[in-house]
Amino acid sequence: RWRTSFAHDYKYVDLSSTSLVTRVCSADGSLILATTQATLVTHINSYMGLLTDQFDAGFYQPGILLCLLCILLWTLCVYKEVRSIWLALEAVWQLPRSEHTVVHENAIVSLSKKRFMALLFTYITRFVIAWVLLIAGVQWLARTTSITELMLNAVALNAILDVDEFLYAGFTPVSLQVAIKHLEPVKVRYTAWRSQLESVVLFLLLLSTFILPYVSLLQPLGETMLAVKRELCYGNQTFVVGKNTQTQVILGYTTASERSGDLSVMERAVKDHKFSSAGDDARYIHFVPPGDFEKERTVTMEQESMDFSLCMETEMFHPSGSYYQDPVLTALVIPRLRTAAALGGIFDAESCEPLRGLCEGKDARQLRLICGDTCGCTDPLAFNWFRVPAYGCNDACLQIGLQKLNGQCQDVPNDENWHQLWDAYIPAVNAFIGGQLAESEALLEQVMQALSAIKQMGCSALAHPQLGMEIGSTRTWCEGNPTFFKSFAWKCPVSCGCTGPNPPSYCPSCSTSA
């Protein structure tokens, strides 16, 4: 259940965009979630001798080998105890019985019947306890999945057998201990044949307690461990999912395959500010009141663009701007600029010009919002893709672009710029849909045919009843798509019907002066 319920939940992705399952299965020491699963995977890897990305056991399995050795040592300890019990019972058994126990010159001459029965009961009880401890101890050791705990458990088991010695040394009167120590030993007849037979029996017992636990306990445990690791870590770890409760669509995105040595932008932001004082300016972080944090965290780029009523670059970065180097706006904008630059791999940017090459991507939303002039939001002839408020070009910058048209209602020529614009369409679509258009041969062929015709016909293609519609949509190129591209009426006002009476609402203001 953990793998299907929590491991791929988007809420548990860390600042480096690594999924929870990837962190668990790569033994990430910074985990504060799923520590039970992480510990289990670590134990399995060390017990079975596996690498983090290995799911089949090799010949060398350190945990099983060590467990077998611990079981062997535990078995030897128990057999030693059983042997001492047997010898003591044999010695008592050969002593004569009488009404009273007779001891002469520190030697036991005879045992009373009551004392004999008590000793017999004690030895049988010790014998049963020893065998119970043998079976329970073997099972306990065989079920210990941590190598460290395995060693500790083996030592703890050995201490159990010494409990009677501890009780004897701690509670028996010293005078009685001295008297017992001075008793003459009872001689037991021990022949060569008996010694050989005993050695064979002990060897067979050791062999059985070596083979049976491996076959019945350790081998199934190893198979279970491999199955558990496969269930927790096998397959694709690099994705997370979430559900849109309104549309009921299950969404997902691909995460990092591992935590790289390079810090993510958010990790870098934390690192740069973690030793700062409370009042120090943050390099990447824009601090907000606690009550506004969740609202600001979930605001859309379109809403963010609407909140910025100024074209920030022209008003704040240009010397002629009304708010040039304004301290309040600087505190608001500069962390955003640094973050946008860091997302593109540039960490020392303090102005927009060095970031010009990062403007075209789908993920350059914040950069287009802050550097609207550099990124073409103020250029009516810039590429249309992603030049909309939903991708960072706010209305203030777009209005500057409209003003630059200066009433010139003419279609752009069918030149190299027109061809480059449409050559960038497929990469833009791939970024927009988060997939590859080439995966659908039929759709790709349709798109290629349409693009070829548009590049050949120029702006006049937008007035064509079939070519004038965005491919796979009910919107026209002239109308634009507020979630993808700016209206083509800016480039092709004539073909989009902007020069006639009652022009459409998406036409630029130049249509009124035509």
Protein Blocks (a to p, Z undefined) as FASTA:
>chain_A
ZZmmmmmgfklpcfkopafklmmmnopakbcghklmmmmmmmmmmmnopafkbcbdcfbl
fklmmmmmmmmmmmmmmmmmmmmmmmmmmmmmmpccdfbdcdeehiafbdcfklmmmmmm
mmmmmmmmmmmmmmmmmmmmmmpcbfklmmmmmmmmmmmmmmmmmmmmmmgcfklmmmmm
mpccddddddfklmmmmmmmmmmmmmmmmmmmmmmmmmmmmmmmmmmmmmmmgcjfbbcd
dddfklopacdddddfbdcfbdcfklmmmmmmmmpcfklccfklccddfklmmmmmmpcf
klmmmmmmbdfklmmmpmkbmkgoiaklmmmmmmmmmmmmmmnopakbcbfklmmmmmmp
mklmmmmmmmmmlnopmpmkbcfehpafknopafklmmmmmmmnnopacdddddfklmmm
mmmmmmmmmmmnopafklpmklmmmmmmmmmmmmmnommlmmpmklmpcghiabdfklop
aklbccfklmmmmlnopmbghiafkbcfklmmZZ
